[in-house]
Amino acid sequence: MAQQVRHGSSRRDSYDILVLDASYKTTLATVQSLGRAGLRVAVGECFVDSDPSLPVLAFRSRHSACNVVFPSYATDPSGFAKAVIEFVRENPTRVVLPNSDGTIAALMPFREYFTDLGCVFALAPNSALEIANDKGRTLELARKLGIDEPKTMRIDSIDDLPAVLAEFDFPFVLKPTASWVDRLGYRVVPVEVINEREAIDTAQRHLNGGSLLAQEWACGRRETVTLLIADGEVLTRCVHAVHRTSPALGGVSVLRESIPIPEDIYAASVRLATAIGIQGPCEVEFRRDAHNRPLLMEINARLAGSIYTPVHSGVDFPLMTWQWATGLPIDRVEGYRTGVRTRWLLGDCRWLYDNQRRAGRPDSVSPIGALWTFATEFARTRHYDNLDWRDLAPVMVELRIIAAAIRKPGNRAPYGELPRKGKTPA
């Protein structure tokens, strides 16, 4: 049973959209965008990736008309889906927007129930999601399309590891074929391994959740293409470079900058997304190697945590996604501002803390260099994730969390699409 924790009442309410994963900053960006457009927004959370004892940013937004707590999709995915269906049945809702791989996986089998209620998902068809959410299938299709990728080998059991160790030089990367693994009950993210012992430990820890991919480590710049697609046509686009992530390898971007469109990765992104059959929003990630060759990392068929950068650059993907889902005319944007730097302060604090413990590892910098980079960024960046001067309550919560994390640096705070409660990602 869904629980309305704010603005709840016995009367029958209706909403323009239910945005799930309230602890994600993607959701807060969406709630703020749609609220500014005058839409009635409900927000849902089930505390898989966040601590229920701490406040939820999107719940604190003045644009949330209703906050709802659902059962955990990690422990009861069908119960979670049925509770969302019940909410939509009792409160007619035009659109449901999941913002995490876990909620998408839980709701996909129940999609027709929402259609019967007159509600649509602001996502690609299930057939496209099944490919996009499986890195192995994505890379297989990319090869057929002639899109470059890192050297890759699949690991289905620990017996496959010796062949990988014989093929790859250290450091290399181990990543899951799917970031959300039902059997593990948490997100698994890529990790670099710098010796045989680390490779064995990582593989043993996560192979029970499914297959892994071993990939060569690319050392160049990360670049991301965000698209909105309808019927095979790109309606709008924005490209940004990722300067820092947390965790350092394959984590959530904490510092980004919009850049002019590099034709090599843009053309590849459009080919891949349309071949998969994606409709709606998606994000295609690349990383360049030592020779500046772009290598495909993954594609996310949803809005992603970096969405604040396109929004600040003049491309309101959340609003256009809602317009697309409801069949309304889309406020198309042909261009966008470049050189717009956007920072997630809590995530950058995590990056600084983690970097001090990662000296000498891939994607690390010297402790002094990290402190200088972190401090001088305040003079370079105007835009911050979660900060809206007309909706200050969420960012005030985040500042309190940062202060608490400084007092107890070993206690990692929520709000960033990272595993919690002592679960170590791969």
C-alpha positions in Angstrom: 0.0 0.0 0.0 1.4 3.4 -1.0 1.7 5.8 1.9 1.1 9.5 1.2 3.5 11.2 3.6 2.7 14.8 2.7 -0.3 16.6 1.2 -2.2 13.3 1.5 -6.0 13.3 2.0 -9.0 11.0 1.7 -10.2 12.7 -1.5 -9.4 11.5 -5.0 -6.5 13.6 -6.4 -5.1 13.6 -9.9 -1.6 14.4 -11.1 0.1 15.2 -14.4 3.0 13.0 -13.5 4.4 10.6 -10.8 8.2 10.9 -10.7 9.9 7.9 -8.9 13.2 7.7 -7.2 12.9 10.8 -5.1 16.3 10.4 -3.6 17.9 10.9 -7.0 18.9 14.4 -8.1 17.5 13.5 -11.5 14.1 13.4 -9.9 14.6 16.7 -8.1 15.6 18.4 -11.4 12.5 16.9 -13.0 10.2 18.0 -10.2 11.5 21.5 -10.3 11.3 21.8 -14.1 7.8 20.4 -14.3 6.6 22.4 -11.3 7.9 25.6 -12.8 5.8 24.7 -15.9 2.7 24.6 -13.7 2.2 20.8 -13.7 0.9 18.9 -10.7 3.7 16.5 -9.7 3.6 13.5 -7.3 6.9 12.1 -6.1 7.7 8.5 -5.0 10.5 6.8 -3.1 11.2 3.4 -1.6 14.6 3.9 0.1 16.7 1.4 -1.8 19.6 3.8 -2.5 19.1 6.1 0.5 18.8 6.1 4.2 15.1 6.5 5.3 16.2 8.3 8.5 17.5 11.2 6.4 15.4 13.7 4.5 14.7 13.2 0.8 15.5 16.2 -1.4 12.6 15.9 -3.9 10.2 15.5 -1.0 11.3 18.9 0.3 10.6 20.7 -3.0 7.8 23.2 -3.0 6.8 21.7 -6.4 5.9 18.3 -5.0 2.1 18.1 -4.6 2.3 14.6 -3.0 5.1 12.5 -1.5 4.6 8.8 -1.6 6.5 5.9 0.0 6.3 2.6 -1.9 7.5 -0.9 -0.9 11.2 -1.7 -1.8 11.7 -2.8 -5.4 14.9 -4.5 -4.1 13.1 -6.9 -1.8 9.6 -7.0 -3.4 9.7 -5.8 -7.0 6.1 -7.1 -7.8 4.8 -5.5 -4.6 6.5 -2.3 -5.5 4.9 -2.3 -9.0 1.5 -3.2 -7.7 1.7 -0.3 -5.2 2.5 2.1 -8.0 -0.4 0.7 -10.0 -2.7 1.2 -7.0 -1.6 4.8 -6.6 -2.3 5.5 -10.3 -5.7 3.8 -10.1 -6.7 5.8 -7.0 -5.1 9.0 -8.2 -5.5 9.4 -12.0 -2.0 10.2 -13.3 -1.1 10.9 -16.9 2.6 9.9 -16.8 4.9 7.7 -14.7 8.6 8.5 -14.9 11.1 6.1 -13.3 14.6 7.4 -12.9 16.6 4.4 -11.9 17.5 1.0 -13.5 15.9 -0.8 -10.5 12.5 0.9 -10.7 12.5 0.4 -14.5 13.3 -3.3 -14.2 10.5 -3.7 -11.6 7.9 -1.9 -13.6 8.6 -3.2 -17.1 6.6 -6.5 -16.7 3.5 -4.5 -15.6 3.5 -1.8 -18.3 0.2 -2.9 -19.8 -1.6 -2.4 -16.5 -0.6 1.3 -16.6 -1.8 1.6 -20.2 -5.2 0.2 -19.2 -5.4 2.9 -16.6 -4.8 5.6 -19.2 -1.2 6.2 -17.9 1.9 6.2 -20.0 5.6 5.6 -19.2 7.9 8.3 -20.3 10.4 5.7 -21.4 11.4 3.7 -24.5 9.5 0.5 -25.4 10.4 -2.6 -23.4 12.1 -4.2 -26.4 14.5 -1.2 -26.5 15.0 -1.1 -22.7 16.0 -4.8 -22.7 18.9 -4.0 -25.0 19.9 -0.7 -23.5 20.0 -2.1 -19.9 22.3 -5.0 -21.0 25.8 -3.7 -21.7 26.7 -7.0 -23.4 23.8 -6.7 -25.9 24.5 -2.9 -26.4 28.2 -3.5 -27.2 27.3 -6.4 -29.6 24.9 -4.1 -31.5 27.5 -1.3 -31.5 30.1 -3.7 -33.1 27.6 -4.4 -35.9 27.2 -0.6 -36.4 30.9 0.0 -36.5 31.1 2.0 -33.3 34.3 1.6 -31.4 34.4 0.1 -27.9 37.2 -0.8 -25.4 38.6 -4.3 -25.8 36.1 -6.4 -24.0 35.8 -10.0 -22.7 32.8 -11.5 -20.9 33.2 -13.3 -17.6 30.4 -15.8 -16.8 32.3 -17.7 -14.0 35.5 -17.5 -12.1 36.9 -20.1 -14.5 36.9 -17.5 -17.2 39.2 -15.2 -15.3 42.6 -16.8 -16.2 41.9 -16.1 -19.9 41.1 -12.5 -19.0 44.3 -12.1 -17.0 46.3 -13.4 -19.8 44.7 -11.0 -22.3 44.6 -7.7 -20.4 47.3 -5.5 -18.9 46.7 -3.8 -15.6 44.9 -1.7 -14.8 41.7 -2.9 -16.5 38.0 -2.5 -15.6 35.4 -4.9 -14.4 31.8 -3.9 -14.9 28.4 -5.7 -14.7 26.4 -6.5 -17.8 23.5 -4.8 -16.0 23.9 -2.1 -13.3 20.8 -3.2 -11.3 21.0 -6.9 -10.2 17.9 -8.3 -8.5 19.9 -11.1 -6.8 22.2 -8.7 -5.2 19.6 -6.1 -4.3 21.8 -3.1 -5.1 23.4 -1.3 -8.0 26.8 -2.5 -9.2 29.1 0.1 -10.8 32.4 -0.4 -12.7 35.7 -0.6 -10.8 39.3 -0.7 -11.9 41.6 -3.5 -10.8 45.3 -3.0 -10.6 46.6 -6.5 -9.8 45.5 -10.1 -9.9 44.3 -10.2 -6.3 41.9 -7.4 -6.9 40.6 -9.0 -10.1 39.9 -12.3 -8.3 38.3 -10.6 -5.3 36.0 -8.4 -7.4 34.9 -11.2 -9.7 34.2 -13.6 -6.8 32.2 -10.9 -5.0 29.8 -10.1 -7.9 29.6 -13.1 -10.2 26.7 -14.5 -8.2 24.7 -11.5 -9.4 25.3 -12.2 -13.1 28.0 -11.9 -15.7 30.8 -9.3 -15.7 32.6 -7.6 -18.5 36.4 -7.0 -18.5 37.4 -3.9 -20.5 40.6 -2.1 -21.2 40.9 1.2 -19.3 40.6 4.3 -21.4 42.4 7.3 -19.9 41.0 10.2 -21.9 38.1 12.6 -21.5 34.6 11.4 -20.8 31.9 12.8 -23.1 28.1 12.3 -23.0 25.4 12.9 -25.6 21.9 13.5 -24.3 19.1 13.0 -26.8 15.3 13.1 -27.0 14.0 10.9 -29.9 10.5 10.4 -31.3 9.8 8.0 -34.2 13.5 7.9 -35.1 13.9 11.6 -35.2 16.2 13.5 -32.8 14.1 16.3 -31.4 16.8 17.9 -29.3 20.3 17.2 -28.1 23.1 18.4 -25.8 26.6 17.2 -25.3 28.8 17.7 -22.2 32.2 16.7 -21.0 32.5 15.0 -17.6 35.5 16.3 -15.6 35.0 14.3 -12.4 32.8 11.4 -11.1 32.1 9.7 -7.8 33.2 6.9 -7.6 36.2 8.0 -9.7 35.6 5.3 -12.4 32.2 5.0 -13.9 30.4 6.8 -11.1 28.0 9.7 -11.0 29.3 12.8 -12.7 30.0 15.6 -10.2 31.5 18.2 -12.5 30.4 18.7 -16.1 30.7 21.3 -18.8 28.5 21.6 -22.0 30.6 21.5 -25.1 30.1 21.9 -28.9 28.9 18.8 -30.5 31.8 16.4 -31.5 30.5 14.9 -34.7 32.2 11.6 -34.2 30.3 10.7 -31.0 27.1 12.4 -32.0 26.7 10.4 -35.2 27.5 7.2 -33.3 25.0 8.0 -30.6 22.2 8.6 -33.0 23.0 5.4 -34.9 23.0 3.4 -31.8 19.9 4.8 -30.2 17.8 4.5 -33.3 19.1 1.0 -34.0 18.1 0.0 -30.4 14.6 1.5 -31.0 14.8 4.1 -28.2 11.9 6.5 -27.9 12.1 9.4 -25.5 15.2 10.5 -23.5 18.5 8.7 -23.5 22.1 9.4 -22.6 25.1 7.8 -24.5 28.5 7.8 -22.8 31.9 7.7 -24.4 35.5 7.9 -23.1 38.4 8.7 -25.3 41.6 6.6 -25.3 45.2 7.8 -25.3 44.9 8.4 -29.1 41.7 10.5 -28.7 39.5 7.7 -30.2 36.0 7.8 -28.6 35.0 4.4 -27.1 31.4 3.6 -26.2 30.9 3.0 -22.5 27.1 2.6 -22.3 23.7 4.0 -23.1 21.0 4.9 -20.5 17.5 4.9 -21.9 16.2 7.4 -19.3 17.0 10.8 -17.8 20.3 10.7 -16.0 21.9 12.4 -13.0 23.8 14.8 -15.3 20.5 16.4 -16.5 21.1 19.7 -14.7 23.8 20.6 -17.3 21.5 20.5 -20.3 18.9 22.3 -18.3 21.3 25.1 -17.4 22.5 25.2 -21.0 19.0 25.9 -22.2 17.6 22.4 -23.0 14.8 21.5 -20.6 14.8 17.7 -21.2 12.4 16.9 -18.3 9.7 19.2 -19.7 10.2 18.0 -23.2 10.1 14.4 -22.0 6.7 15.1 -20.4 5.4 16.8 -23.6 6.6 13.8 -25.7 5.0 11.3 -23.4 1.6 13.1 -23.4 1.6 13.7 -27.2 1.7 17.5 -26.8 3.7 19.8 -29.1 7.3 19.8 -28.0 9.2 23.0 -27.3 12.1 22.0 -29.5 15.5 23.6 -29.0 18.0 23.6 -31.9 21.0 24.9 -30.0 22.4 25.3 -26.5 24.9 27.3 -24.6 28.4 25.8 -24.4 31.0 26.3 -21.6 28.3 25.9 -18.9 29.9 24.2 -15.9 27.6 22.4 -13.5 28.7 20.9 -10.1 27.2 18.5 -7.7 28.7 19.8 -4.5 28.0 16.7 -2.3 29.4 14.4 -5.0 32.5 16.6 -5.4 33.0 16.4 -1.6 32.9 12.6 -1.9 35.3 12.7 -4.9 37.7 14.7 -2.7 37.4 12.4 0.2 37.8 9.2 -1.9 40.7 10.7 -3.9 42.8 11.1 -0.8 42.6 7.3 -0.3 43.2 6.4 -3.9 46.7 7.8 -4.5 48.4 6.2 -7.5 45.3 4.5 -8.8 43.7 5.3 -12.2 41.8 8.6 -12.4 43.3 9.8 -9.2 45.3 13.0 -8.7 47.7 14.1 -6.0 46.1 15.0 -2.6 47.4 18.6 -2.9 46.3 18.8 -6.5 42.8 17.5 -5.6 42.4 20.2 -2.8 43.5 22.9 -5.2 41.1 21.7 -7.9 38.2 21.4 -5.5 38.7 24.8 -3.9 39.3 26.8 -7.1 36.2 25.3 -8.7 34.1 27.7 -6.5 35.4 30.6 -8.6 34.8 28.8 -11.9 31.3 27.3 -11.5 28.0 29.2 -11.3 25.6 26.3 -11.5 25.0 23.7 -8.9 22.9 20.5 -8.9 19.9 20.8 -6.6 20.1 24.5 -6.3 17.1 26.5 -7.4 16.8 30.0 -5.9 13.0 29.7 -6.1 13.1 26.3 -4.3 15.8 26.5 -1.6 14.6 23.8 0.8 16.2 20.8 -1.0 19.7 22.4 -1.2 19.5 23.5 2.4 19.0 19.8 3.3 22.0 18.9 1.1 24.2 21.5 2.9 23.2 20.0 6.2 24.2 16.5 4.9 27.5 17.8 3.7 28.2 19.3 7.2 27.3 16.0 8.8 29.6 14.1 6.4 32.5 16.5 7.2 32.0 15.7 10.9 31.8 12.0 10.3 33.6 11.4 7.0 33.2 7.6 7.0 29.4 8.0 6.9 28.5 8.3 3.2 25.4 10.3 2.6 22.5 9.5 0.2 21.4 11.2 -3.0 23.6 10.1 -5.8 22.6 6.7 -7.3 25.3 4.9 -5.3 25.0 1.8 -3.1 24.3 2.4 0.6 24.3 0.6 3.9 27.7 -1.0 3.6 27.3 -2.5 0.2 30.4 -2.3 -1.9 30.0 -1.7 -5.6 31.9 -3.5 -8.3 
